[in-house]
Amino acid sequence: MRSSRLVWSVGYFANEEYFLPVIQVQKMQRLHRGNSHVAPDGTILRVRMKRHIPEEKKLGTWSWSKSPFKDSQEWYGLRVLMAVLNNWDLKDRNNSIYLTRESPPVERYVVSDLGASFGPTGLNGATKGDPSAYCDSKWIKQVSGEFVDFHVPSPPAMQHYINIPEMTLRLRLVWLGRHIPRAHARWIGQKLAQLSPQQIRDAFRAGGYSAQDVERLSLVVERRIAELNKL
């Protein structure tokens, strides 16, 4: 919820998701996931609602390495934005292509799963959306010449190295945070700098964070935006 709003704000597409502190659904059908969180009267706490748009048809997924906008300023900018958010779960299957039903139809390339944002920089066993992990994380790895490397996504923690398929997958994603042209990093920083402090804080409020977490998360985002603009 908070991630999608920041992604929308700079012109990218993300799924429409909304946080509700509590809902009650009459005659709730059995859920494939999360059924244990539904009270007998249909009450559910801290719910993420995803809007399904009937005017769009899902065509499939898109690949970071083979997308039609590969090597563009916007492609690099999106990679930097994922580092700003600490979104480390950048598998291709987390990206979707939708076809609009307008005339003429338009293909929309969407970052459709931002659930790993605002936590650690990589798979390490910590819960997703952990404000302390986000605020304490390192994000710029190094600046060399005209390029910048980010810590996001970082390699998996050591305990995951026994799971060879998962380890291999995560190591193959590390390149997404590396060798970013500084000019493109500054470009997305300039886009983000147009957000007001209130708008940044509203993004976190929309995600149901406490007032304390809203403030400390916003301060880190503001600091990262400022660092991009100094590159």
Secondary structure, 3 states (H helix, E strand, C coil): CHHHHHHHHCCCEECCEEEEEEEECCCCCCCCCCHHHCCCCCEEEEEEEECCCCCEEEEECCCCCCCCCCCCHHHHHHHHHHHHHCCCCCCHHHEEEEEECCCCCCEEEEECCCCCCCCCCCCCCCCCCCHHHHHHCCCEEEEECCEEEECCCCCCCHHHCCCHHHHHHHHCCHHHHCCEEHHHHHHHHHHHCCCCHHHHHHHHHCCCCCHHHHHHHHHHHHHHHHHHHCC
